[in-house]
Amino acid sequence: MTRDHGPSIKDDARYEELRRHGYSKEKSARIANTPRHAAATRGGKAGDYEDQTRALLYEQAKQVGIAGRSRMNKAELIHALRHH
């Protein structure tokens, strides 16, 4: 039986499988919260962060759970998203 990890994890079974494979809690949550078709619709390539507004980058950082995001400027958000 899959454990409920709360509202912040959208796909509990996927999260648990990733954790069993040794992924960190943060990375497992990020992957489990990404729609399964997202990579296929984009061809597996992420859009350029530089083309997005700070507000959009902030929302992505919020979804991923990056700490200190409210104090970050656009360049810092890009760096945090790329290295999270």
Biopython code that builds the backbone (N, CA, C, O; Angstrom):
import numpy as np
from Bio.PDB.StructureBuilder import StructureBuilder

atoms = [
    (1, "MET", "N", (0.844, -1.176, 0.000)),
    (1, "MET", "CA", (0.000, 0.000, 0.000)),
    (1, "MET", "C", (0.890, 1.241, 0.000)),
    (1, "MET", "O", (1.841, 1.338, 0.776)),
    (2, "THR", "N", (0.577, 2.158, -0.857)),
    (2, "THR", "CA", (1.336, 3.394, -0.959)),
    (2, "THR", "C", (0.963, 4.336, 0.174)),
    (2, "THR", "O", (-0.215, 4.536, 0.470)),
    (3, "ARG", "N", (1.970, 4.907, 0.798)),
    (3, "ARG", "CA", (1.759, 5.846, 1.894)),
    (3, "ARG", "C", (1.408, 7.215, 1.343)),
    (3, "ARG", "O", (1.935, 7.614, 0.304)),
    (4, "ASP", "N", (0.525, 7.948, 2.021)),
    (4, "ASP", "CA", (0.161, 9.306, 1.620)),
    (4, "ASP", "C", (1.222, 10.258, 2.162)),
    (4, "ASP", "O", (1.426, 10.353, 3.372)),
    (5, "HIS", "N", (1.899, 10.963, 1.250)),
    (5, "HIS", "CA", (2.959, 11.891, 1.644)),
    (5, "HIS", "C", (2.463, 13.327, 1.751)),
    (5, "HIS", "O", (3.262, 14.261, 1.818)),
    (6, "GLY", "N", (1.164, 13.501, 1.768)),
    (6, "GLY", "CA", (0.576, 14.822, 1.919)),
    (6, "GLY", "C", (0.316, 15.496, 0.584)),
    (6, "GLY", "O", (0.620, 14.947, -0.475)),
    (7, "PRO", "N", (-0.252, 16.696, 0.649)),
    (7, "PRO", "CA", (-0.655, 17.388, -0.574)),
    (7, "PRO", "C", (0.516, 17.883, -1.425)),
    (7, "PRO", "O", (0.328, 18.220, -2.595)),
    (8, "SER", "N", (1.713, 17.931, -0.856)),
    (8, "SER", "CA", (2.850, 18.434, -1.637)),
    (8, "SER", "C", (3.387, 17.398, -2.615)),
    (8, "SER", "O", (4.135, 17.752, -3.526)),
    (9, "ILE", "N", (3.025, 16.126, -2.450)),
    (9, "ILE", "CA", (3.447, 15.063, -3.370)),
    (9, "ILE", "C", (2.218, 14.606, -4.155)),
    (9, "ILE", "O", (1.251, 14.110, -3.578)),
    (10, "LYS", "N", (2.266, 14.777, -5.481)),
    (10, "LYS", "CA", (1.107, 14.467, -6.304)),
    (10, "LYS", "C", (1.019, 12.989, -6.690)),
    (10, "LYS", "O", (-0.082, 12.479, -6.893)),
    (11, "ASP", "N", (2.142, 12.298, -6.795)),
    (11, "ASP", "CA", (2.143, 10.881, -7.187)),
    (11, "ASP", "C", (2.953, 10.108, -6.144)),
    (11, "ASP", "O", (4.162, 9.929, -6.288)),
    (12, "ASP", "N", (2.259, 9.649, -5.084)),
    (12, "ASP", "CA", (2.931, 8.989, -3.963)),
    (12, "ASP", "C", (3.680, 7.730, -4.379)),
    (12, "ASP", "O", (4.791, 7.494, -3.906)),
    (13, "ALA", "N", (3.096, 6.920, -5.251)),
    (13, "ALA", "CA", (3.750, 5.672, -5.676)),
    (13, "ALA", "C", (5.039, 5.962, -6.429)),
    (13, "ALA", "O", (6.055, 5.299, -6.220)),
    (14, "ARG", "N", (4.990, 6.952, -7.302)),
    (14, "ARG", "CA", (6.190, 7.330, -8.068)),
    (14, "ARG", "C", (7.274, 7.865, -7.126)),
    (14, "ARG", "O", (8.452, 7.539, -7.277)),
    (15, "TYR", "N", (6.867, 8.691, -6.149)),
    (15, "TYR", "CA", (7.792, 9.237, -5.157)),
    (15, "TYR", "C", (8.499, 8.111, -4.399)),
    (15, "TYR", "O", (9.722, 8.127, -4.259)),
    (16, "GLU", "N", (7.731, 7.137, -3.913)),
    (16, "GLU", "CA", (8.318, 6.031, -3.155)),
    (16, "GLU", "C", (9.273, 5.202, -4.013)),
    (16, "GLU", "O", (10.321, 4.771, -3.532)),
    (17, "GLU", "N", (8.923, 4.980, -5.261)),
    (17, "GLU", "CA", (9.800, 4.224, -6.164)),
    (17, "GLU", "C", (11.129, 4.960, -6.376)),
    (17, "GLU", "O", (12.191, 4.338, -6.370)),
    (18, "LEU", "N", (11.069, 6.251, -6.559)),
    (18, "LEU", "CA", (12.289, 7.040, -6.741)),
    (18, "LEU", "C", (13.157, 7.016, -5.479)),
    (18, "LEU", "O", (14.382, 6.923, -5.559)),
    (19, "ARG", "N", (12.510, 7.100, -4.321)),
    (19, "ARG", "CA", (13.250, 7.047, -3.054)),
    (19, "ARG", "C", (13.936, 5.692, -2.889)),
    (19, "ARG", "O", (15.064, 5.626, -2.400)),
    (20, "ARG", "N", (13.262, 4.606, -3.292)),
    (20, "ARG", "CA", (13.868, 3.265, -3.220)),
    (20, "ARG", "C", (15.091, 3.156, -4.129)),
    (20, "ARG", "O", (16.014, 2.390, -3.852)),
    (21, "HIS", "N", (15.089, 3.925, -5.212)),
    (21, "HIS", "CA", (16.225, 3.917, -6.136)),
    (21, "HIS", "C", (17.337, 4.872, -5.699)),
    (21, "HIS", "O", (18.328, 5.031, -6.412)),
    (22, "GLY", "N", (17.185, 5.498, -4.550)),
    (22, "GLY", "CA", (18.250, 6.320, -3.990)),
    (22, "GLY", "C", (18.183, 7.810, -4.287)),
    (22, "GLY", "O", (19.108, 8.547, -3.944)),
    (23, "TYR", "N", (17.105, 8.269, -4.918)),
    (23, "TYR", "CA", (16.968, 9.700, -5.179)),
    (23, "TYR", "C", (16.713, 10.439, -3.866)),
    (23, "TYR", "O", (16.137, 9.878, -2.934)),
    (24, "SER", "N", (17.144, 11.694, -3.798)),
    (24, "SER", "CA", (16.897, 12.499, -2.606)),
    (24, "SER", "C", (15.405, 12.801, -2.487)),
    (24, "SER", "O", (14.654, 12.634, -3.447)),
    (25, "LYS", "N", (14.986, 13.242, -1.314)),
    (25, "LYS", "CA", (13.578, 13.592, -1.102)),
    (25, "LYS", "C", (13.158, 14.715, -2.048)),
    (25, "LYS", "O", (12.072, 14.677, -2.625)),
    (26, "GLU", "N", (14.029, 15.715, -2.202)),
    (26, "GLU", "CA", (13.703, 16.861, -3.045)),
    (26, "GLU", "C", (13.566, 16.467, -4.511)),
    (26, "GLU", "O", (12.614, 16.862, -5.184)),
    (27, "LYS", "N", (14.522, 15.686, -4.998)),
    (27, "LYS", "CA", (14.484, 15.286, -6.402)),
    (27, "LYS", "C", (13.307, 14.345, -6.654)),
    (27, "LYS", "O", (12.645, 14.443, -7.688)),
    (28, "SER", "N", (13.047, 13.446, -5.726)),
    (28, "SER", "CA", (11.907, 12.537, -5.859)),
    (28, "SER", "C", (10.604, 13.321, -5.918)),
    (28, "SER", "O", (9.731, 13.019, -6.732)),
    (29, "ALA", "N", (10.470, 14.323, -5.063)),
    (29, "ALA", "CA", (9.260, 15.146, -5.051)),
    (29, "ALA", "C", (9.115, 15.906, -6.361)),
    (29, "ALA", "O", (8.020, 15.984, -6.918)),
    (30, "ARG", "N", (10.208, 16.463, -6.849)),
    (30, "ARG", "CA", (10.168, 17.220, -8.096)),
    (30, "ARG", "C", (9.712, 16.330, -9.254)),
    (30, "ARG", "O", (8.866, 16.730, -10.054)),
    (31, "ILE", "N", (10.271, 15.137, -9.337)),
    (31, "ILE", "CA", (9.920, 14.226, -10.425)),
    (31, "ILE", "C", (8.483, 13.726, -10.252)),
    (31, "ILE", "O", (7.734, 13.651, -11.226)),
    (32, "ALA", "N", (8.096, 13.386, -9.020)),
    (32, "ALA", "CA", (6.751, 12.866, -8.766)),
    (32, "ALA", "C", (5.677, 13.918, -9.040)),
    (32, "ALA", "O", (4.536, 13.571, -9.346)),
    (33, "ASN", "N", (6.025, 15.180, -8.934)),
    (33, "ASN", "CA", (5.060, 16.252, -9.162)),
    (33, "ASN", "C", (5.022, 16.709, -10.608)),
    (33, "ASN", "O", (4.188, 17.543, -10.961)),
    (34, "THR", "N", (5.898, 16.189, -11.455)),
    (34, "THR", "CA", (5.916, 16.533, -12.871)),
    (34, "THR", "C", (4.983, 15.584, -13.615)),
    (34, "THR", "O", (5.073, 14.368, -13.447)),
    (35, "PRO", "N", (4.101, 16.121, -14.425)),
    (35, "PRO", "CA", (3.233, 15.227, -15.210)),
    (35, "PRO", "C", (4.076, 14.289, -16.071)),
    (35, "PRO", "O", (5.083, 14.702, -16.646)),
    (36, "ARG", "N", (3.666, 13.044, -16.156)),
    (36, "ARG", "CA", (4.444, 12.042, -16.893)),
    (36, "ARG", "C", (4.617, 12.397, -18.360)),
    (36, "ARG", "O", (5.613, 12.006, -18.969)),
    (37, "HIS", "N", (3.692, 13.113, -18.932)),
    (37, "HIS", "CA", (3.780, 13.453, -20.348)),
    (37, "HIS", "C", (4.583, 14.725, -20.612)),
    (37, "HIS", "O", (4.812, 15.064, -21.773)),
    (38, "ALA", "N", (5.014, 15.433, -19.581)),
    (38, "ALA", "CA", (5.676, 16.720, -19.766)),
    (38, "ALA", "C", (6.956, 16.610, -20.590)),
    (38, "ALA", "O", (7.175, 17.414, -21.496)),
    (39, "ALA", "N", (7.793, 15.638, -20.292)),
    (39, "ALA", "CA", (9.040, 15.498, -21.036)),
    (39, "ALA", "C", (8.776, 15.113, -22.481)),
    (39, "ALA", "O", (9.483, 15.568, -23.380)),
    (40, "ALA", "N", (7.781, 14.292, -22.713)),
    (40, "ALA", "CA", (7.473, 13.854, -24.075)),
    (40, "ALA", "C", (6.943, 14.997, -24.921)),
    (40, "ALA", "O", (7.252, 15.084, -26.110)),
    (41, "THR", "N", (6.152, 15.871, -24.324)),
    (41, "THR", "CA", (5.590, 16.968, -25.100)),
    (41, "THR", "C", (6.634, 18.023, -25.421)),
    (41, "THR", "O", (6.480, 18.765, -26.392)),
    (42, "ARG", "N", (7.680, 18.103, -24.636)),
    (42, "ARG", "CA", (8.731, 19.082, -24.883)),
    (42, "ARG", "C", (9.935, 18.446, -25.552)),
    (42, "ARG", "O", (10.943, 19.113, -25.787)),
    (43, "GLY", "N", (9.838, 17.174, -25.856)),
    (43, "GLY", "CA", (10.973, 16.510, -26.460)),
    (43, "GLY", "C", (12.093, 16.262, -25.474)),
    (43, "GLY", "O", (13.228, 16.002, -25.873)),
    (44, "GLY", "N", (11.784, 16.340, -24.180)),
    (44, "GLY", "CA", (12.785, 16.100, -23.157)),
    (44, "GLY", "C", (13.690, 17.282, -22.899)),
    (44, "GLY", "O", (14.653, 17.160, -22.142)),
    (45, "LYS", "N", (13.415, 18.412, -23.496)),
    (45, "LYS", "CA", (14.263, 19.591, -23.325)),
    (45, "LYS", "C", (13.504, 20.661, -22.560)),
    (45, "LYS", "O", (12.343, 20.945, -22.853)),
    (46, "ALA", "N", (14.152, 21.234, -21.607)),
    (46, "ALA", "CA", (13.551, 22.313, -20.842)),
    (46, "ALA", "C", (13.704, 23.616, -21.608)),
    (46, "ALA", "O", (14.656, 23.792, -22.369)),
    (47, "GLY", "N", (12.767, 24.522, -21.403)),
    (47, "GLY", "CA", (12.862, 25.835, -22.031)),
    (47, "GLY", "C", (13.981, 26.649, -21.415)),
    (47, "GLY", "O", (14.473, 26.323, -20.334)),
    (48, "ASP", "N", (14.376, 27.690, -22.088)),
    (48, "ASP", "CA", (15.440, 28.543, -21.567)),
    (48, "ASP", "C", (14.928, 29.366, -20.393)),
    (48, "ASP", "O", (13.932, 30.081, -20.504)),
    (49, "TYR", "N", (15.619, 29.254, -19.275)),
    (49, "TYR", "CA", (15.226, 30.024, -18.098)),
    (49, "TYR", "C", (15.369, 31.518, -18.366)),
    (49, "TYR", "O", (14.578, 32.317, -17.864)),
    (50, "GLU", "N", (16.365, 31.896, -19.148)),
    (50, "GLU", "CA", (16.598, 33.311, -19.415)),
    (50, "GLU", "C", (15.420, 33.981, -20.126)),
    (50, "GLU", "O", (15.246, 35.196, -20.027)),
    (51, "ASP", "N", (14.617, 33.198, -20.837)),
    (51, "ASP", "CA", (13.468, 33.745, -21.557)),
    (51, "ASP", "C", (12.231, 33.899, -20.677)),
    (51, "ASP", "O", (11.222, 34.453, -21.115)),
    (52, "GLN", "N", (12.304, 33.415, -19.448)),
    (52, "GLN", "CA", (11.159, 33.479, -18.548)),
    (52, "GLN", "C", (11.286, 34.673, -17.609)),
    (52, "GLN", "O", (12.384, 35.172, -17.362)),
    (53, "THR", "N", (10.155, 35.118, -17.095)),
    (53, "THR", "CA", (10.165, 36.218, -16.141)),
    (53, "THR", "C", (10.600, 35.716, -14.769)),
    (53, "THR", "O", (10.579, 34.515, -14.500)),
    (54, "ARG", "N", (10.991, 36.638, -13.913)),
    (54, "ARG", "CA", (11.368, 36.269, -12.551)),
    (54, "ARG", "C", (10.191, 35.614, -11.837)),
    (54, "ARG", "O", (10.368, 34.666, -11.072)),
    (55, "ALA", "N", (8.979, 36.130, -12.093)),
    (55, "ALA", "CA", (7.788, 35.581, -11.446)),
    (55, "ALA", "C", (7.580, 34.112, -11.814)),
    (55, "ALA", "O", (7.241, 33.301, -10.952)),
    (56, "LEU", "N", (7.776, 33.769, -13.071)),
    (56, "LEU", "CA", (7.637, 32.377, -13.488)),
    (56, "LEU", "C", (8.726, 31.511, -12.866)),
    (56, "LEU", "O", (8.466, 30.389, -12.432)),
    (57, "LEU", "N", (9.938, 32.036, -12.828)),
    (57, "LEU", "CA", (11.039, 31.294, -12.212)),
    (57, "LEU", "C", (10.776, 31.088, -10.726)),
    (57, "LEU", "O", (11.061, 30.020, -10.183)),
    (58, "TYR", "N", (10.233, 32.109, -10.071)),
    (58, "TYR", "CA", (9.899, 32.006, -8.651)),
    (58, "TYR", "C", (8.875, 30.888, -8.426)),
    (58, "TYR", "O", (9.018, 30.094, -7.496)),
    (59, "GLU", "N", (7.850, 30.825, -9.274)),
    (59, "GLU", "CA", (6.827, 29.781, -9.139)),
    (59, "GLU", "C", (7.424, 28.390, -9.332)),
    (59, "GLU", "O", (7.049, 27.450, -8.631)),
    (60, "GLN", "N", (8.352, 28.258, -10.279)),
    (60, "GLN", "CA", (9.009, 26.965, -10.483)),
    (60, "GLN", "C", (9.844, 26.603, -9.262)),
    (60, "GLN", "O", (9.840, 25.452, -8.824)),
    (61, "ALA", "N", (10.560, 27.580, -8.710)),
    (61, "ALA", "CA", (11.370, 27.345, -7.514)),
    (61, "ALA", "C", (10.478, 26.968, -6.329)),
    (61, "ALA", "O", (10.858, 26.147, -5.494)),
    (62, "LYS", "N", (9.306, 27.568, -6.263)),
    (62, "LYS", "CA", (8.352, 27.252, -5.206)),
    (62, "LYS", "C", (7.872, 25.812, -5.333)),
    (62, "LYS", "O", (7.788, 25.093, -4.337)),
    (63, "GLN", "N", (7.556, 25.389, -6.564)),
    (63, "GLN", "CA", (7.100, 24.012, -6.793)),
    (63, "GLN", "C", (8.175, 23.003, -6.428)),
    (63, "GLN", "O", (7.871, 21.929, -5.909)),
    (64, "VAL", "N", (9.424, 23.341, -6.696)),
    (64, "VAL", "CA", (10.532, 22.440, -6.417)),
    (64, "VAL", "C", (10.899, 22.460, -4.936)),
    (64, "VAL", "O", (11.447, 21.491, -4.412)),
    (65, "GLY", "N", (10.593, 23.568, -4.268)),
    (65, "GLY", "CA", (10.887, 23.676, -2.841)),
    (65, "GLY", "C", (12.239, 24.277, -2.535)),
    (65, "GLY", "O", (12.874, 23.895, -1.552)),
    (66, "ILE", "N", (12.696, 25.213, -3.359)),
    (66, "ILE", "CA", (13.985, 25.861, -3.140)),
    (66, "ILE", "C", (13.837, 26.885, -2.016)),
    (66, "ILE", "O", (13.004, 27.790, -2.080)),
    (67, "ALA", "N", (14.653, 26.721, -1.001)),
    (67, "ALA", "CA", (14.616, 27.629, 0.151)),
    (67, "ALA", "C", (15.263, 28.963, -0.202)),
    (67, "ALA", "O", (16.211, 29.006, -0.986)),
    (68, "GLY", "N", (14.756, 30.048, 0.371)),
    (68, "GLY", "CA", (15.318, 31.375, 0.166)),
    (68, "GLY", "C", (14.949, 32.003, -1.161)),
    (68, "GLY", "O", (15.531, 33.018, -1.543)),
    (69, "ARG", "N", (14.000, 31.428, -1.869)),
    (69, "ARG", "CA", (13.657, 31.897, -3.213)),
    (69, "ARG", "C", (13.106, 33.321, -3.223)),
    (69, "ARG", "O", (13.287, 34.039, -4.206)),
    (70, "SER", "N", (12.448, 33.738, -2.161)),
    (70, "SER", "CA", (11.839, 35.070, -2.149)),
    (70, "SER", "C", (12.893, 36.180, -2.160)),
    (70, "SER", "O", (12.611, 37.301, -2.585)),
    (71, "ARG", "N", (14.089, 35.875, -1.701)),
    (71, "ARG", "CA", (15.157, 36.875, -1.673)),
    (71, "ARG", "C", (16.049, 36.823, -2.912)),
    (71, "ARG", "O", (16.961, 37.639, -3.050)),
    (72, "MET", "N", (15.797, 35.877, -3.810)),
    (72, "MET", "CA", (16.667, 35.693, -4.971)),
    (72, "MET", "C", (16.246, 36.576, -6.140)),
    (72, "MET", "O", (15.059, 36.803, -6.377)),
    (73, "ASN", "N", (17.247, 37.067, -6.862)),
    (73, "ASN", "CA", (16.956, 37.769, -8.102)),
    (73, "ASN", "C", (16.852, 36.735, -9.229)),
    (73, "ASN", "O", (16.989, 35.536, -8.987)),
    (74, "LYS", "N", (16.614, 37.194, -10.440)),
    (74, "LYS", "CA", (16.387, 36.276, -11.554)),
    (74, "LYS", "C", (17.591, 35.361, -11.783)),
    (74, "LYS", "O", (17.420, 34.153, -11.947)),
    (75, "ALA", "N", (18.783, 35.907, -11.796)),
    (75, "ALA", "CA", (19.991, 35.105, -12.034)),
    (75, "ALA", "C", (20.179, 34.052, -10.945)),
    (75, "ALA", "O", (20.569, 32.921, -11.237)),
    (76, "GLU", "N", (19.905, 34.414, -9.702)),
    (76, "GLU", "CA", (20.033, 33.467, -8.600)),
    (76, "GLU", "C", (18.980, 32.361, -8.688)),
    (76, "GLU", "O", (19.270, 31.205, -8.380)),
    (77, "LEU", "N", (17.766, 32.710, -9.104)),
    (77, "LEU", "CA", (16.724, 31.696, -9.284)),
    (77, "LEU", "C", (17.109, 30.716, -10.379)),
    (77, "LEU", "O", (16.922, 29.508, -10.227)),
    (78, "ILE", "N", (17.646, 31.227, -11.483)),
    (78, "ILE", "CA", (18.096, 30.361, -12.582)),
    (78, "ILE", "C", (19.170, 29.403, -12.092)),
    (78, "ILE", "O", (19.114, 28.206, -12.372)),
    (79, "HIS", "N", (20.141, 29.924, -11.367)),
    (79, "HIS", "CA", (21.226, 29.087, -10.846)),
    (79, "HIS", "C", (20.662, 28.017, -9.908)),
    (79, "HIS", "O", (21.034, 26.848, -10.004)),
    (80, "ALA", "N", (19.768, 28.416, -9.008)),
    (80, "ALA", "CA", (19.183, 27.469, -8.051)),
    (80, "ALA", "C", (18.377, 26.378, -8.765)),
    (80, "ALA", "O", (18.458, 25.207, -8.395)),
    (81, "LEU", "N", (17.610, 26.754, -9.771)),
    (81, "LEU", "CA", (16.817, 25.773, -10.512)),
    (81, "LEU", "C", (17.705, 24.808, -11.282)),
    (81, "LEU", "O", (17.408, 23.616, -11.354)),
    (82, "ARG", "N", (18.768, 25.302, -11.844)),
    (82, "ARG", "CA", (19.660, 24.442, -12.618)),
    (82, "ARG", "C", (20.482, 23.504, -11.741)),
    (82, "ARG", "O", (20.884, 22.431, -12.189)),
    (83, "HIS", "N", (20.728, 23.892, -10.524)),
    (83, "HIS", "CA", (21.605, 23.097, -9.655)),
    (83, "HIS", "C", (20.868, 22.449, -8.494)),
    (83, "HIS", "O", (21.493, 21.973, -7.547)),
    (84, "HIS", "N", (19.577, 22.429, -8.562)),
    (84, "HIS", "CA", (18.798, 21.807, -7.487)),
    (84, "HIS", "C", (18.726, 20.321, -7.686)),
    (84, "HIS", "O", (18.111, 19.619, -6.883)),
]
sb = StructureBuilder()
sb.init_structure("model")
sb.init_model(0)
sb.init_chain("A")
sb.init_seg("    ")
for serial, (resi, resn, name, xyz) in enumerate(atoms, 1):
    if name == "N":
        sb.init_residue(resn, " ", resi, " ")
    sb.init_atom(name, np.array(xyz, "f"), 0.0, 1.0, " ", f" {name:<3s}", serial, name[0])
structure = sb.get_structure()
